């Protein structure tokens, strides 16, 4: 199961094709689908892991986007893109805050997440055991990672979401028009075949 998180069953090409297929079948206008995708892509830049679906849903509702498209858009954040997304957001956040990121943050990001998680778990256990609470790792994580991440994600997230909207909306519109033409042509062929059968039966 853990392997499938990093490498989906069938590979990333198949996962991409599945996502593209789902997008092409969404019953909505290209603009609403594009806004939904943009909401999902923006959400993938935020540090609120585990809440991305909920955040994408809320943003999509606010901007009147397609909700299923927003959920698909969150897959822009995946094991292949998490590191560049995190580094870009962290660097931007520290730049905005006027601080300098610790040179070791890039190398210990996973460890800092793990340390914050251990603090939360141990402090939860301290409610029911004689263990002492310790917020050291969580405080370091909040100051060095979470806060600059949350602030810095806004600019690159908006840029990525805007690019996705303006690049994919016309593509989706062109596909929908092409699909409607194919369906009309197929319907015309079926009607012509029915008329031919009807004419033969009346002879």
Helices and strands as residue ranges (DSSP letters): H 2-6, H 11-24, H 30-43, H 52-62, H 67-73, G 74-76, H 82-97, H 105-125, H 136-141, I 142-146, H 147-202
